[in-house]
Structures are given as structure tokens and as C-alpha cells.
């Protein structure tokens, strides 16, 4: 009797030990698998690697799967939560969820998952304990209906791996655990002919055509979908920001008239135009903002004569002439020749060899100085007539203020931070409803502010191009930097092509394809005018001078002739005898004098 109870106790102890060991081994296999996945991605993925851990259960307990994983992850950043979805700016690289039981609020967890900022292609592994079929479906639907597309569900004891394909609404199941290199599958690689809805906006600023930037985006998106065997439907949305407002236009770009949510909108959106309910993608392409101003005007004819020398040289030249005149006036008997006409024009009254040493020394220095000065002046004048001079282009905002150049903007629809720029604000005129896109031709008086791509295209437009000078009529304000605008693209929440969307945009931008498509769209916009503009630019610029470009020479010739004729008439009048001139005038005009006297006598009588 004594040995029987001992044997029973021993067997009972052995059976309980086996139960504990099997319970720990269940976690051990899953923990080893999770640790291998984390370490593998931490080694392979460049940059920051963040892991999120989450336990879904009724009340916090100890001894869960997460407790077996954490001690082995020294040196790896991680976020641990229980029962709630974390809201962090940094998106996780890997998210491991352990479902301990179904005593949590499933509807609350679903809302948190659906409204979180976690991207659709985030790698998520969901471990869950054996549970009824209905409860397991609830766990799977929490993540599938929230829009996550890269979720692996692993059932423990026995191990079974499941992966859901959203496009064909089918679950793939495999007994056991997948190899690490086959664990996650990118569903955007093959789209099974799925139709994507794409919208773009037309309005007063787009002339009922797709804008150049939208055309480049359309080329990128359409090629991305075609390469993955996807189809699309392109809808044109007629909406004007000025008439309808941003909110209404964005709503129509997001949702169609048939209540269908668009996957992608080609309309670029600025930061302050977004509302929190929008789902958007941050563009990786920098959109630089800049100011373009009219080029410097052509110099007037009188300004051309002063252009070769700076103001300091002209002042020194004038002081030297005035000093020469004062010396001659103070010492009239010392100098036999004119100190201005002889060294400057070569006109002298006496031979320089017959003058005094003081005069020789003064005249010789002035001759050498005037020789170099006139040579430089003549060279400059010829060069300016060959290429007609202009006032220097505006370089900064102060130049715009000095020349009275203003910028017309509708501050209600313009990129908002412009109102915070104290440097540019003094030259801005608020004009409600104004948009430079309504008329692609610049007026030649005002400056323009906008996206670099749009403005450079407008600057090269034929009506804004100077074919004679072979350059645009507008120039960038170089010493002013506004910076880059943050551009967003409206997308469907957790779209299946979200990962491919981001990757292909960066690839197209780095390879120059987006810039190429923008040029192609620009050529299409110009049509025949593009070929005409290019052909005229490629013409030989070494043309002959025309009559107008020789205006300074004609002015000098006219002034010289007038001066010569005036001197000639003065010398003639000086050489004539005054008495003979008076007698000649009386004989020629005596009848006029006599007629005047007769009229006066008649009136008197």
C-alpha cells in the first residue's frame, strides 16, 4: 500500500513537468523564429530599423510571447504597447503582434488600426494562440479590412502560416513556418489586370488641358501600372480653385460622382491646403519656388555714351578738364596751346617744340593719358554697338523696389508661406482671382512668383522669348531664395500600389525621366511654335549691324556736323566788314521798311 501512492505521485509530477515544458516550447519556437526575422532584417535593411511589439489581450499578463523575444534584442530599437495601436511619426519597419485571447475590444482596435499612419506595405507578423474558427477570422479581418497588405498570420500549436491576397480575395495557407526569404510577398508586383481610378483637374489655370507637371506625373503613373499588368481609368475633373474653393475641388479629386474613391490624383497639393482626413503621399521631388523678373531694358542713346566708363572715371575726367581750363585762365602767358584741344583733339596754335618746358611737360603727360582713355572708349563704343547694351538684370528684391517692379498674386490661393516672407512682401500686390497660368504670356512689366518648372516653361514660350537676342525676356531673381515647396499627391488610403508608387517616383526622378516627360509635355503644349522657336535660336547670330543699332554713330555724326557748321558760320560772320553787311541788309530789305512806314503814316492821318 505504501508504494502505490508514491508511484502515483511520481507519475503525476512527471506529467505536470511535461505540460510546463510543452507550454514553454510553444513560445520557444515562435520566439526563435521572430528573433531570426528581426535580426535578418536589421542586418539587411540600411538605415534605422524599428520594431513594434503589440499584445492583444483582455488584461496584461506575464509570460507571453513578447517576453521571450525581448531579452534577445539588445541594440535594436523597439516600441512595446499593450491593447492600443501606437501613434508615432516614425513608421515601423517590422510590426510583431501577439494575440493572447479575444477578451479585448475588437471594434476599438480596428478603428485604431484603420486610422493609424502605418503604411500599407509595412511588414506585420501576427502570432495567435489556437482559438475557434470564428475568433481566428476576427483576428485576420482586423488587419485585412484595415488595409494592410503585407501581413503574415501564424497560428501556433500546430504551426500554420497564412497570407491574404487582397486583389483576388484569397487566403494562402501552408503548414509549418515559411523560410525567411519567402515570408513576405509584394502584392504590387503583379496586379492581375486590376483597374485603378485616376483623376486630374482642369480649370481656368489649365486651359482645359492637363498641366505640364500633371502630364509628367501621368506618364510615370501609367507606365508604373502597365509594367505591373494593371489597368486604369482616367477622369477629368472640371474645377476652379477661385470659383469652387480648395475643399470642394479636393473632394471631387478624391471621390467620383459615383462615390468611387480615386486611387491617385495627379493634382499637386501644398502643405497648408491639406486637411487631416486626406490620405496623401509626400513627393520625393523637390519643387523649387522662384521669382522671375523682366530683363534690364535697352540703354538710351545718351546712356550708351556714358556706359563705357564708370561714374568715378567720368568724374576724374571732368576734374582733369576743369583743372586744365583753370590753369590756362590763371597763367595765360605760360601756355601758347590749349591744354584741352591739343592733347585731346590735336588742335594746336604753335609747334610744341617752340613752347616752354613747362608746357611740353604738361602736354606730353596729357597726350599719353588721353590716348589710352580714348582708345579704351572707342573700343567699348564699338563693342556696345555690335551687341546693344542693356541695364543690368535685377539681382535682388532691392533692385525690384528701385525699378518699381511688382508681383501680382492672389494671396488666398498662393503658396501660403509667401505671406511670411518679409523680404518679398513689400513688392507683392494682392489681386483677388489672379493667376499667371490664365495667360502664359508675360506682360513685360511685372515679376512672377511660382514653381520653377512652370516659370521656366513660360519663360521659353515664343511670346516671352527675344529671338533677336536669342534669350528669354525674363530672368531669374538670382540673389533671392524662397526655398522648396513641400508637395503632396492625393492617394487612396493604403493603396496596393503605395510601395511601388514611392519607389518608382524616386527612380524616375533620379534617372531624369520626369524631367524628360516635362519637356515632352512642354513641346506638345507649344505645338508648331516649339520647332519655330528652336530653329530661330539656332540661327547664326553673327549678323550685320542694322540702322537702329548704329544710332550712336549717327548721333555723333549729326552732332559733329552741327558743331562744324556753327563754327563755320561764326568764322564767316567774324571775317565780314560790319559796314558792308549793314549796307547789304538795307538794300535787300529796304522795301519792307518803307512799306511799314507808309502803313504807320496812313493810320496816323
TIBAPA-813241 format. One line per 3 residues: number of its first residue (from 1); for each residue x, y, z of C-alpha. Coordinates in pm, whole numbers, plus 32768, in hexadecimal, padded with zeros to 4 digits. Example, Ala and Ser with C-alpha at 12.3 -4.5 7.8 and 13.67 -1.06 7.14 Angstrom:
BEGIN
1	84CE/7E3E/830C | 8557/7F96/82CA
END
This chain:
BEGIN
1	8000/8000/8000 | 811B/80E5/8042 | 81BE/80C9/7EE9
4	8083/8108/7E22 | 804A/8272/7E8E | 81B9/82C2/7E55
7	81A4/8240/7CF4 | 806B/8309/7CAF | 8109/8448/7D31
10	8240/840E/7C62 | 8173/83DB/7B26 | 80A4/850F/7B70
13	81DD/85E2/7BA3 | 8270/8561/7A5E | 8133/85B1/799E
16	8123/8715/7A2B | 828F/8751/79D0 | 8245/86E9/786B
19	8123/87DD/7858 | 81FF/88FF/78C6 | 8311/889C/77D3
22	821E/8889/76AF | 818D/89DF/770B | 82E9/8A7C/770E
25	8350/89CA/75D0 | 8220/8A5E/751F | 82A4/8BBA/7566
28	840B/8B53/752C | 83D6/8AF1/73BF | 830F/8C2C/7371
31	8407/8D07/742D | 8531/8C6F/7374 | 847F/8CA6/7229
34	842A/8E11/727C | 858D/8E5D/72F7 | 8621/8DCC/71B7
37	853A/8EA7/70E6 | 8591/8FE2/71AA | 8708/8FA9/719E
40	86FD/8F50/702D | 8648/9095/6FCD | 871E/9165/70B8
43	8855/90ED/6FFE | 87C2/9107/6EA0 | 8701/924F/6EB5
46	87D6/938B/6EAA | 8794/94AD/6F91 | 86B6/94AA/70C5
49	8603/9364/7113 | 84D9/9384/7200 | 8411/9262/728D
52	82BB/9287/732B | 8230/9183/741C | 80C1/9174/7477
55	7FFB/9083/754E | 7E82/9066/7521 | 7DDC/8FD8/7658
58	7CD9/9027/7759 | 7DC6/9089/7873 | 7F43/9098/787D
61	7FE5/8F4D/78DF | 8149/8ED4/7908 | 81F0/8DB8/7851
64	816C/8E0B/76F2 | 8223/8DE1/75A8 | 82AB/8F44/75B4
67	8354/8EFA/7700 | 841B/8DE4/765A | 8488/8EC2/7534
70	84F8/9003/75DE | 8623/8F7F/76A7 | 86D1/8F1A/7564
73	86B5/906B/74B2 | 87C5/913C/7551 | 8829/9260/746E
76	86E6/9263/739F | 85EF/9382/73C9 | 8493/930E/7429
79	8340/9390/7499 | 8269/92BE/7585 | 80F3/92F8/75B6
82	7FD4/9231/763F | 7E6F/9242/75C1 | 7E96/9389/74FB
85	7F28/93DF/73A7 | 804E/94CE/73D3 | 8046/961A/731C
88	81A8/9682/72C7 | 8235/975A/71B9 | 833F/9655/716D
91	82A9/9532/70AD | 8310/93D3/711B | 83E5/92F5/7040
94	8356/91BF/70E1 | 8222/9198/71BD | 81F4/905E/728F
97	809D/9024/732A | 8047/8F12/7422 | 7ED6/8EC2/7456
100	7EBD/8E1B/75A8 | 7D41/8E0A/75BF | 7C07/8EB3/7536
103	7BA8/8F6D/7674 | 7C08/90BF/75E0 | 7B22/91B8/752F
106	7B45/914C/73C3 | 7A85/9277/7336 | 7B61/936F/73EF
109	7C9E/92C3/7376 | 7C1B/92C2/720F | 7BD8/943B/7218
112	7D36/9479/729F | 7DD0/93A2/7190 | 7D04/9445/707A
115	7D54/95A9/70EC | 7EC5/9570/7136 | 7FD9/9604/705F
118	807A/94B2/7022 | 80B6/9474/6EAF | 8007/935F/6DF4
121	8146/92A6/6D98 | 81CE/9298/6EFE | 823F/9137/6F57
124	8156/90AF/7064 | 8163/8F57/710B | 8035/8EEF/71D8
127	8067/8DC8/72C5 | 7F2B/8D41/7364 | 7EDA/8C1E/744A
130	7DEB/8B0A/73E3 | 7C88/8B8E/73ED | 7B37/8B46/734A
133	7B12/8B7F/71D3 | 7A35/8CB1/7201 | 7B29/8D56/72F1
136	7C4C/8D12/7205 | 7B8D/8DB8/70E8 | 7B53/8EE9/71C3
139	7CCA/8F08/71FD | 7D16/8EE7/708A | 7C08/8FDF/7020
142	7C8B/90E4/7116 | 7DC2/9112/7040 | 7D3A/90B7/6EE7
145	7C13/91AC/6EF3 | 7CF3/92BA/6F87 | 7DAF/92B6/6E3B
148	7EF9/9214/6E9C | 7F82/914C/6D77 | 80BE/90AF/6E03
151	8037/8FE9/6F2A | 80A0/8E84/6F7F | 7FBE/8DC6/706F
154	8062/8CAD/7134 | 7F8E/8BC0/7200 | 8048/8B13/731A
157	801F/89AA/738B | 801F/8921/7282 | 80D7/8A25/71B1
160	8026/8A9E/7079 | 8083/8BCF/6FA2 | 7F7C/8C97/6EE1
163	7F97/8DB7/6DE8 | 7E6F/8E79/6D55 | 7E6A/8EFA/6BEA
166	7D83/9027/6BE5 | 7D5E/9049/6A68 | 7CD3/8EEA/6A3E
169	7C44/8ED3/6BA1 | 7CEB/8D89/6BE6 | 7DA3/8CFB/6D13
172	7ED8/8C23/6CDF | 7F2A/8B2D/6DF4 | 805C/8A54/6E37
175	809C/8968/6F55 | 81D0/89C1/701C | 82A4/8AFC/7000
178	8315/8BA7/6EC2 | 848A/8BDB/6E78 | 84F8/8D3C/6EC6
181	8539/8D9A/6D5A | 83D5/8D2E/6CF7 | 8319/8DBD/6E1C
184	829B/8F06/6D87 | 8214/8F34/6C27 | 81F1/9082/6B75
187	808C/9083/6AEF | 80D3/91AC/6A0A | 81BE/90E2/692D
190	809C/904A/686B | 7F4A/90FA/686D | 7E7A/8FF4/67B1
193	7DE5/90FD/66CA | 7D48/91BD/67EB | 7CB2/930C/6781
196	7D31/9442/683A | 7C74/958B/683B | 7D42/96C4/67F3
199	7CCB/982E/67F4 | 7D5E/9974/677A | 7CDE/9AD9/678B
202	7C97/9BD2/6676 | 7C24/9D37/66A5 | 7C6D/9EA3/665A
205	7DE0/9E75/669C | 7E0B/9D3B/65C6 | 7D52/9DA2/6487
208	7C81/9C60/6495 | 7DBA/9B90/6462 | 7E94/9AC4/6548
211	7FA4/9BA0/65DB | 8111/9B5D/658E | 8162/9ADE/66EB
214	802A/9A01/66E9 | 808D/997B/6591 | 81E0/990C/6615
217	8138/986D/6744 | 8040/97C1/665D | 8158/972E/658A
220	81FD/96A7/66C2 | 80BC/9616/6759 | 803D/957B/6617
223	818B/94D4/65CF | 819B/9457/6737 | 8046/93B1/6716
226	808B/9320/65BE | 81D1/9280/6632 | 8112/91C9/6746
229	7FF1/915C/6661 | 7F00/9259/66F3 | 7DF1/931E/663E
232	7D63/9476/6685 | 7C4B/956B/6647 | 7CAA/96D9/6622
235	7B9F/97D7/6688 | 7BAE/994B/6641 | 7B28/9A24/675C
238	7AB9/9B80/66F5 | 7AF1/9C54/682A | 7B79/9DB1/6861
241	7C18/9E0B/69AF | 7BA3/9F73/6991 | 7A36/9F1F/6952
244	7A0C/9DDC/6A16 | 7B1C/9DED/6B20 | 7C22/9CF1/6B85
247	7B46/9C13/6C5D | 7A44/9BD2/6B50 | 7B4D/9B94/6A45
250	7C0B/9AA1/6B22 | 7ACC/99E5/6B77 | 7A80/99BD/6A05
253	7BE6/994E/69C2 | 7BCC/9845/6AD4 | 7A6F/97BA/6A9B
256	79BB/979B/694D | 784E/97EE/6907 | 7804/967A/6929
259	7898/967B/6A8C | 79D0/95C5/6A16 | 7B11/961E/6AC9
262	7C2B/967A/69DC | 7D70/95BE/6A0B | 7E4C/96E2/699A
265	7E15/9852/6949 | 7F0F/98FC/6862 | 7ECF/9A54/68FB
268	7FF5/9AC8/69D4 | 7F8E/9B43/6B2B | 8043/9C31/6C17
271	806D/9BF0/6D8A | 7F75/9CEF/6E0F | 7E6A/9C85/6D16
274	7E50/9B29/6DB3 | 7D46/9AC3/6EA8 | 7D7D/99B7/6FAD
277	7C82/98C9/6F13 | 7D48/98B8/6DCE | 7E32/9799/6D89
280	7F5C/9816/6CC4 | 80B7/97BC/6C51 | 81DE/98A5/6C89
283	8290/98E1/6B41 | 8404/9899/6B40 | 843A/9996/6A28
286	84A1/9AF3/6AA0 | 83BC/9C04/6A1A | 8491/9D3D/6A1F
289	83DD/9E8A/6A2E | 8478/9FBA/6989 | 843B/A11B/6906
292	846E/A187/679D | 848A/A2F6/6739 | 84A3/A3B0/65EC
295	8603/A3CE/6566 | 86B0/A51D/6573 | 8630/A612/646F
298	86FF/A68B/634A | 87D3/A7BC/638D | 876C/A907/62F7
301	8853/A99F/61F2 | 88DD/AA9D/62E7 | 8910/A98A/63E9
304	89E2/A8C8/62EE | 8AE7/A9DF/62EC | 8B0E/A9D0/6464
307	8B04/A853/647B | 8C76/A80D/6425 | 8CF6/A8B3/6564
310	8C81/A8AC/66C7 | 8C14/A9E4/6780 | 8D66/A9FE/682D
313	8E24/AA09/66E3 | 8D3D/AB12/6657 | 8D67/ABE8/678E
316	8EE2/ABCB/677A | 8ED6/AC26/6609 | 8DFD/AD57/664F
319	8EDE/ADCA/676B | 900D/ADAF/6688 | 8F68/AE82/6578
322	8EF6/AF86/6672 | 9052/AF92/670A | 90EC/AFCD/65B2
325	8FFE/B0EE/6570 | 9049/B18C/66C3 | 91C1/B174/6688
328	91A2/B21D/6535 | 90C8/B32D/65CB | 91BB/B365/66EC
331	92F7/B365/6614 | 928F/B3E0/64B8 | 93F2/B440/6450
334	9496/B2F6/64B3 | 93D8/B216/63C0 | 93CE/B267/624D
337	92EF/B137/61FA | 91A2/B0CF/6285 | 91D2/AFC3/6391
340	9086/AF24/6333 | 9078/AF2F/61B7 | 91E6/AED6/6175
343	9205/AD93/6242 | 909B/AD2C/6208 | 905F/AD8A/609A
346	91B8/ADE7/6013 | 915F/AF52/5FCB | 9284/B039/601E
349	92DF/B1A3/5FD0 | 9457/B17D/5FF3 | 9551/B069/5FBC
352	9592/AFAC/60FD | 970A/AFC1/60C2 | 96F7/B13B/60D6
355	9643/B145/6224 | 96CE/B156/6383 | 973A/B026/6448
358	9613/B042/6536 | 951E/B031/6416 | 95D7/AF0B/6377
361	95CE/AE4A/64BE | 945C/AE8D/64FA | 93EC/AE49/6395
364	94BC/AD08/6372 | 9420/AC6E/64AA | 92C3/ACD1/6440
367	92F6/AC44/62DE | 935D/AAEE/6365 | 923F/AAE7/645E
370	9138/AB51/6360 | 91C1/AA56/6264 | 9181/A92E/6348
373	9036/A9BC/63B8 | 8FB4/A9F7/6257 | 902E/A8A4/61DF
376	8F6F/A7F5/62F1 | 8E3B/A8CA/62B3 | 8E39/A888/613B
379	8E5D/A711/6172 | 8D40/A710/6269 | 8C5C/A7DC/6187
382	8C95/A6F2/6060 | 8C51/A5C3/6139 | 8B10/A65D/61C1
385	8A91/A6AA/6065 | 8ADB/A545/5FF8 | 8A12/A4B5/611D
388	8919/A5B9/618C | 8945/A5F9/6303 | 883B/A5C9/640C
391	8812/A635/6571 | 8890/A51E/6654 | 8788/A41E/66B0
394	86E3/A435/6807 | 87A4/A364/6902 | 86E3/A390/6A46
397	85A6/A41F/6ADA | 8649/A576/6B09 | 867E/A58C/6990
400	850D/A543/6960 | 84AF/A657/6A53 | 8594/A754/69A9
403	8502/A706/6851 | 839A/A6F4/68C8 | 8369/A586/6868
406	8241/A4E7/691B | 81BC/A382/6941 | 8047/A346/691E
409	7FC1/A224/69ED | 7E7E/A1A7/6A7B | 7EF5/A168/6BDE
412	7DC0/A096/6C24 | 7E2A/9F82/6B33 | 7FA3/9FB6/6B1C
415	809B/9EDF/6BD8 | 8052/9F58/6D3E | 81B1/9F97/6DCC
418	81E2/A0B5/6CD2 | 8123/A192/6DC5 | 8229/A144/6ECE
421	834F/A1B4/6DF5 | 8398/A318/6E67 | 849C/A346/6D57
424	83B3/A30C/6C30 | 8270/A38D/6CC9 | 82B4/A502/6C7E
427	82A7/A4C2/6B03 | 8169/A3ED/6B05 | 8017/A471/6A96
430	7EEC/A3A5/6B07 | 7E02/A376/69DC | 7CD7/A294/6A2B
433	7C9E/A189/6922 | 7DED/A1C7/6876 | 7EB3/A0A3/67E2
436	7FD9/A0BC/66F3 | 7F6E/9F70/665D | 7E3B/A011/65C3
439	7F1B/A0BE/64C6 | 8068/A01E/647C | 80EB/A163/63E1
442	81A2/A245/64D6 | 814E/A3B7/64C4 | 82BA/A42A/64D0
445	8277/A512/65F7 | 8227/A43B/6725 | 82EF/A327/67CB
448	8262/A1CA/6808 | 8279/A0D6/692B | 823A/9F61/690F
451	82C1/9E05/68D7 | 8410/9DF5/6823 | 8394/9CF9/6722
454	8264/9DCA/66C1 | 8322/9F12/66B0 | 8442/9E88/65E0
457	8349/9DF8/64E9 | 8297/9F47/64D1 | 83E2/A000/64AD
460	8436/9F2D/6379 | 82DF/9F5E/62DC | 82F9/A011/6187
463	823B/A146/61FB | 832C/A167/6321 | 8464/A12E/6251
466	8546/A232/61AE | 85AB/A196/6063 | 8696/A2B1/6006
469	875D/A290/6147 | 8734/A115/6154 | 86C2/A117/62BF
472	858B/A128/6396 | 84F5/A279/63E6 | 84E8/A218/6557
475	8600/A1B1/663F | 860F/A108/6792 | 863F/A1E2/68C3
478	878A/A13D/6920 | 87D3/A1D9/6A73 | 8683/A17B/6B03
481	863D/A020/6B8F | 84E2/9FBD/6BFD | 852F/9E4B/6C22
484	8479/9D0E/6BC1 | 8305/9CD9/6BDD | 828B/9B9A/6C81
487	81AF/9AED/6B81 | 80BA/99D5/6BC8 | 7FF9/98ED/6AE3
490	7E9F/9878/6B4B | 7E86/96FD/6B53 | 7D92/95F8/6BCA
493	7DC2/958F/6D32 | 7EAF/9465/6D3E | 7EAB/942E/6BC7
496	7F3A/92E6/6B4B | 8031/93A7/6A6F | 80A6/948B/6B89
499	81FE/93E9/6BA4 | 822A/93DA/6A2B | 81B1/9542/6A15
502	82C2/95C3/6AFB | 83D6/94ED/6A66 | 838C/953C/68F7
505	836F/96B4/693A | 84CB/96BF/69CD | 8552/95EA/68B2
508	84B7/96C5/67A3 | 8535/9800/684C | 869A/977F/6878
511	86B0/96FF/6712 | 8628/9844/667F | 84EF/97A9/65EC
514	8406/989F/6697 | 84CD/99C5/660C | 84C2/9923/64B4
517	8349/98F7/64C4 | 8322/9A61/652F | 83E5/9AD3/63FD
520	8310/99F3/6321 | 81D2/9A84/63B5 | 825C/9BE1/637E
523	82A1/9B97/620F | 8143/9B10/61E8 | 80B6/9C4C/6286
526	8176/9D2E/6196 | 8128/9C59/6066 | 81BB/9CE9/5F23
529	823E/9E1B/5FDD | 833F/9D45/608F | 83EE/9CE8/5F48
532	83E1/9E51/5ED4 | 847B/9ECD/6019 | 8590/9DC8/6013
535	85E2/9E0E/5EA6 | 85F6/9F84/5EE2 | 86D7/9F56/6010
538	87C2/9E7C/5F42 | 87EF/9F89/5E36 | 8942/A02B/5E0C
541	8959/A14D/5EFA | 8A7C/A1F4/5E3E | 8994/A2D8/5D79
544	89E5/A430/5CEC | 8992/A569/5DAE | 884B/A60F/5D4A
547	87F9/A781/5D3F | 8764/A790/5E9E | 8892/A6EC/5F3F
550	8970/A7F8/5EA0 | 88AC/A90E/5F4D | 89D3/A982/6023
553	8AAA/A9AC/5EEC | 899B/AA73/5E38 | 896E/AB51/5F68
556	8AE2/AB97/5F7D | 8AE9/ABE9/5E09 | 89C1/ACD6/5E27
559	8A51/AD81/5F59 | 8BA3/ADA9/5EAD | 8B09/AE3E/5D76
562	8A35/AF32/5E3D | 8B62/AF9E/5F06 | 8C35/AFC9/5DC9
565	8B28/B092/5D17 | 8AFA/B170/5E47 | 8C70/B1BA/5E5A
568	8C7E/B1F5/5CE3 | 8B64/B2F1/5CEA | 8C02/B3A0/5E11
571	8D4F/B3C2/5D61 | 8CA7/B443/5C25 | 8BE4/B547/5CE3
574	8D1B/B5AF/5DA0 | 8DE3/B5E2/5C60 | 8CE0/B6C5/5BB8
577	8CE6/B844/5BCF | 8BCB/B8B8/5CAC | 8B87/B9F5/5BDB
580	8B6B/B92C/5A9D | 8A80/B839/5B46 | 899E/B954/5BBE
583	8998/B9F2/5A64 | 8947/B8A2/59C5 | 8827/B864/5AB3
586	8796/B9C1/5A77 | 879A/B995/58FE | 86FA/B83D/590E
589	85EB/B88A/5A0C | 85AE/BA01/59CA | 845C/B9C4/5924
592	83DE/B914/5A5F | 8445/BA38/5B38 | 83A4/BB3A/5A50
595	825C/BA73/5A41 | 824C/BA6A/5BBA | 8282/BBE4/5BD6
598	816F/BC2C/5AD8 | 8074/BB5E/5B9D | 80CA/BC1B/5CD9
601	809A/BD6C/5C2A | 7F47/BD06/5B9F | 7ECF/BC9E/5CF4
604	7F49/BDE3/5D8A | 7E93/BEB8/5C81
END
